[in-house]
């Protein structure tokens, strides 16, 4: 079976393709090839990322594709190509991405709420006017693989967590399907862990920011188009004690107007990136391919039921 790597990302090392090829070809029967060199007579596995557009791939390539691996990227762009992948087993690499993005979101919250003072000389008063996390209310939008780690961790620390997610019916925290004025008004922090689809695009808009506390932290490591950036800017300008941590933007690279914006800590879409990411991607691909080659369809789908893109399609949306 051929394995075709369609795209790579800028954060991957120069020798990543060579490492991926060397690792995956240790599996019996795997032939790793480039997109330009695929054999149209063989069945194949596609490895994709955010830059992959299935509609732009050769039709004969997709007709021979039996498995798509999508290791470390968001998958909202697959919505427009549903007719092309719905009949192909498609496995999403949640286990790679979820931990890294959750740690990004938690790191932002700790930095925003627990900035440590430094005493160059001994402070005789020993005062620290800080709020404790256990006394704070936090909203976590989305309770998928990332949101679950975020919400569960904050609850363990004693924060009063409310999860907003229209696609689940239960979780161990206060759960609502849509945000309300009172919830937003009382929140000390908002952490965005939502998927992007037609129902969530610009979910964080003028109406939302009009209700948000003037000292709130707003943290988005999910998707840029979830936020109406014009409304966020107005909110920040009107509330100088509010602050935002943004890893994703409506337009990327982020626009010049954000560069010197004092209330925004900006990163360049790196929430899912870490030192061992390349090896983590390869290990994930190897494990899934090994299972795909050794298990029958029923057992494979059962093992990866929480990672199948087909299981993310609900109520006419990718979630």
N, C-alpha and C positions, 0 to 999 in steps of 0.2 A: 504494500500500500504506500502510495506517495504521501508525503507531508509537504505542503506548500505554505511557506511563511509569506503572507501578503504584504504586510507593512511592519516597520519597527518604529519606535518612538525616539525622540531626541535624547532622552535620559539614558538610553541603553548604550553600553560600552561598544567601542569600535569592533571588538572581537566577538560580540554577542552571537552573530549568525554562525560563526565557526563553532562556538561552544554549543549552541543549540543543535546544530547538525551532528556534531560528535556524540552528544548525549543521546539524542533520539534514535540515531542509527544503531545504537547498541541493542535496541529492541528487534527481535527477529522479523524480517520481512519489511522493515521500514526503509523507504528510499526518500531522503530529504532533497527537495529540489526548489529552484527558484520559480517564480511565477512565469517567467519567460521560457522556462525549460520543462514545463509539465507535460506529461504523457497523457494524451486524451483517451488512451485505451485502458488506463488503469483507474481503479477507485482511489479516492484521495481524501485527505484530511486538510482542512484549511485552518491556519492560525491567523487570527485577525486582531485588530485593535481599533481605537477610536477613528483612525483615518480611513478605515476600510469601508468602502461603499459597494455592497454586493451587486448593485445594478450596473456598476461599471466594469465588473469582471466578465470574462468571456462566458457565454452561455454554456459552452461545452465543458468548461471547468466546473460550473455549478451542477451540471447534470451528472457529473461523476463524483460529486462530493457526498460523503456519507457521514462526516462528522466535522463540526466547526468548534474550535477551541478559541475562547476569547478570554485570555488570562488576566489582564490587569488594566481594564479600562471600563468606563461607564458604557452602557449599552443602549441608551435612548435613541441613538441614530439608527438602530435596527428597526424601529417602528415603521419607517417608511418603506422598508424592504421586506415586510412580513411575508408576503407571498413567495419570496425567494428562499427563506430559511425555515418556514413553519414545517416543512416536510423533512428537514435535516436535523438530526440530533445536534443541539448546540449547547455547549457547556461553558458557563461563566465562572471566572476565577475569583469568586467571593473570598475564599480563604486567604488569598494573597492581598487583596485590596482592603478588606474590611479592617484588619488590625491597624494598618498604617494610617488610614483616613480617620479612624476613631482616635488614635493617638494624637494626630494633628488637631482634631477638634478639642480634645481634652487639654492639650498643651496650650491652646489659645485661651481657653477658659481660665486655666490656672495662671497664665501670664497676666490676663486682664484683671483677675480678682485677687491674686496673691503675690503681687510684685513685692519682692523682699527689699526692705530698707538695708542700706549699708552704713554702719557707724564707723567713721574714720577715727573718732575718739569715743571713749566710753560715754554713753548717754545715761546720766544719773537718774533721769525720770523713768526710763525704761517703758515708755508708752508706745503702743502700736494700735492706732485707731483703725482696725480692720474688721470687716464682718466675717463671721464664720460661715463656711459653706452650708452647714446644717440648717442655717436660718434663712437660706435663700431659695426662692422659687425659680425653676428653670423649665423652659419649654424645649422639647426635643421633637422636631418635625421628621417623622418617618421612623418606623421600628423594623427596618430590614436588618441585614447583617451588620451594617455600620451603626445604625441608630440603636440597636439592641445593646451593643457593647458600650456605647456612650451612656445611654439611659441607665443601664444596670450598674455601671461604675459609679455614676453620680449618686444614685440611690444608696449604694453601699457607703458612700461618704456622708450620707444623711441629708442630701439636698432633697427638696420637695419637687419631685419630677412629675411633669405632665407630658404624656406622649400624644401628639396629634397625628393620626394616621387613618385615612378613610377606608383602607383596605384590610384592616384586621378587626377582629371582634373582641379580642381579649389580650391582656398582657399584665404583668405583675405591678404595673404603675397606674396612676390615674390616666385613663384613656378617653379621648374625645375624637370624633371624626373631623371636626372643623374647629378652628380657633374662635374664641369669643372675646369680646371687649375686656371683660374682667380678667381673664387669663393673661392676656397680653399686657394689660396695664400693670399687673402685679409681678411680672417676670423680671428677674434680675439679669437673666441671660437667655438668649435664643440660639439654639444650635440646629443648623439645617443639615439634615441627613436624608432628605427626600430624593426620590427619583424625579426625573424630568419627563413630563408628558403634557398633553393638551390641557389637563385639569390643574396642573401645578405651575405652568409657565406664568411668571410674574405673580406668583402667589403672595410674595412679599412686596406689596404695592403701597400706594398712598394711604389707602384705608387702614392697612396694617400698621404702618409707621406712625400714623396719627394717634394710635392707641398705645404705642410702645413707651415704656418708662423713659424719662429724660436722662437716666443714668444707666441704661441697659447696655449690655454687650451683645453684639450681633455677630455670629460666627457662621461663615458659609464655606465649607469644604466640599460641597456637593456639585452643583451645576450653576453657572453664571446666570442663565436665563430664568432661573427661579426668582430672581430679584429684579425689581424695577429700580435701576441704579439712580435714575433722576429723583425718585421718591426717597431713596436712602440718603442721597446727598442733602436734600432739603431737611430731612430729619436730623442729620448730624450737624448741619450748620445752625439749626434752631436749638440744638441741645448740646452745648459744648462739653458736657460731662459724659456723653454717650461715646461709644467706641465700636469699631467694626474690625473684624479679622476676615480678610477675603483671600481665598486661594484661587477662586474662579470668577470670571467676569462675563458680562454680556458679549463683549468683544475681546478676543485675545490675540496678541498681547494686550494688556490693559492700556487704556488710553492715557494721554498725557495729563488730562485733568485730574487723574488720581495720584500723580507722582508726588506732589507736595501737599497732599491732603493730610493734615496733621492727625486726624482722628481715625485713620485707617492704616492698619498693619497689612501690608500686601506681600503675597508670595506668588510665584509664577506657576500655578497649577502643579504643585509638587506634593500635595497631601498624601498621595499614594506611593511616593518615591522613597526608597531607603537604601542603605549600603548593600544589602544582600538581595536586592530585588531581582536582578538578572538570574541568579541561581534559584531563587524562589519560583520564578516563572518556569524555568526549565524543569525543576523538580515536579511542579504541578502538571506540566504537559506530559512528562514521562509517566507519572502515576495514572493519569486519565487514559493515555494511549495504551498502557499496559492492561488496564482493566477492559478497555474497549476490545482489545484483541483476544482477551481470555474469557470474558463473560458473554452470556447470551444477552439479547436485547432487553428482555424483561428484567434480569438481574442488574444489568448496567443502569437502566433507567431508574430502577428502585434505589440503587446506591447513590445516584447523583440527582435525585428528584428535587433537591433544594437548590441545585446549581443549573438546572435546565432552563434555558431561555423560554421554552414553551410554557413552563410553569409560571413565568412572570407576566403572562398575558391575562389580564383580568379586567372585566367590565370594559372591554374594548381599548385598553391601555396597557403599555408596558410599565410595570411598577418595580 
